[in-house]
């Protein structure tokens, strides 16, 4: 599971830095949105694992993923607020 989360995050950053090499670099709000989306995916998948798994070690790991990524979510949000770069999706809610 940790490898999957790391892979998703790596793909997100690959997308961001790949986009930067193209004609137009992503904006700070777009980068915030990408990181928040990748984070949300990890949290959602961990919650799904909690519902479906019967293995205590797997459930423990899923709970750790939720805890870690919830903390990361707060940190990204705090940094975005500090930089004035809120996720563009949040502006339309």
N, C-alpha and C positions, 0 to 999 in steps of 0.2 A: 504494500500500500504506500509506504514511504517513497518507494521508487516511482510509483505512478504519479504521486504528487510532485515529486522532483522533476519528472519528465514533463508534466503539464506546465510547471513553472519555467522549465528550460525552453519549451516550445513558445511560451508567451514572450520570453525575452528574445528568442530567435526572431519571432515576428516583429517585435518592437525594433530590434537593431537591424533587421532586414529591411523594414520600412524606412529606417533612417538612411539606409544606403540608397534607397530609391529617390524619386524626385522630391518628395516632401516628407519631412520627419514628423512623427506623431507629436501631438501637443502633450503638455504635462497632464491635462485632464484625461486624454486618451490613454496614456501610460498608467495613470491611476486606475482607470476603468479596467484595463487588461489585467493588472495585478489583482484587483478586487474580484474580478470574474474567476481567475484561476484559483484564488483562495476560496471563493464560494463553492466552486466545484469540489475541492478537497473536503470541505466541511459537509457538503451534501452527500458525497460518496461515503464518508465515514458514518454518517447517520444511517444510510442505507445498510451498511455492514452491521451496525448495531441491531437493526431489525431482523436481518437474515442469518447472521452467524450464531452458532451455538458454542463456538470455541472461545473459552474465557480469555486466552491470550490475544486472539484476534479482536475481541471486544475491548480489551484493555488498550490495545494499540489504536483502535478507532476512537476511543475516548481521548487518548493522548493527542491524536490528530485534531480532533475538535477543539481541544484546549489550546494547542499550539497555534492553530490557524485562526481561532477567535482572537487570540492575543495579537497575532500578526495583523489581522483585519483592523483592530483598534489602532495599532501603530501606523499602518498605512493611512488610515483616515485622519489621524492626528497630524501626520506629516503633510498630507494633502491640504488640510485646513491651514497649517502654518505657511505653506507655500502659496496658498490661494488657488490651488488647483483641484477643485472638487471634480468628481466624476461627472462628465456631461450628462450621463443618464439620470443622475440624481437631480439635476436642475429641471428636468422635465416631469418630475413626479408631483 
